[in-house]
Amino acid sequence: METPIELELVGKKDDMYALKYPGLQVPINVNFELLEKFKKSTEYIVKESSTFLKNQEDPWMGTTSSERIRA
């Protein structure tokens, strides 16, 4: 893989951050400390998605209320 690898910050829930990694369909979840290591690394570029910037307080995972679950 070419360096630097571009990661996209797509969400946050509690103290975990969701990063979209190239080639993976599911975002990887990291804590603040690891996010900062990615940001400071020369091997990675972390960009904030426009959706993340708009919805910083909304959880990146959907709710699991009984209204949303269907059998």
N, C-alpha and C positions, 0 to 999 in steps of 0.2 A: 504494500500500500504506500502511496506517496505521502511524504510529510511536507508541510504540516497537514494533519487530518482535521477536517472541518466538522465540529460538533455543533448541534443546534439546541439551545435551551428552550424546551417546549412546555415546561410546566413545573409547578412546585406544590407540594402538599406537606404540611407540617414542616419538618426539618429535612425533607428529601427533595431533591431536584431531579427532573426527568430530562435526559439528554438524548437527542436522536443521533445515533451513530451510523455512519454510512454502511449500507449493506444489511442492517438489521431492521426488521419490521416493528419490533417492540422497543421503546426507549429504555435506556439503562438508567437506573436510579442510583443517585450518589448523594452523600451528605455534603454539607457546606465545605468541610475541610478538603474533601476530594475534588469538589468543584473548583476551589481556589487553586489546587495543584494543577488541574487541567488548564486553567486560565494563565497560570504563570509559566507553563511548559512551552518550550519552543516547538514541540512536536504536535501541538494541538492549537486550534483556533476555536474559541467558544463564541458563538453568535446568539443573541437573543432573538427568538422568532417574534414576529409582529403580534401573533396571538398571545404569546406569553406577556408581552408588554401591556396589552390591553386587559388581560385577565389575571393579573398577578395574585389577586386574592381568591380566585376560584380554584378549587382543587383540580388537579390534572386527571384524577380518576373519578369516574361517575359515582353517584350515590347508589347505595344498594337497598333503598327503601322498597317495601313490598309493592308499591305502585309501579315501580320500574321493572320488576322481575316478572317474567312470564314463563309459564311451563310449556 
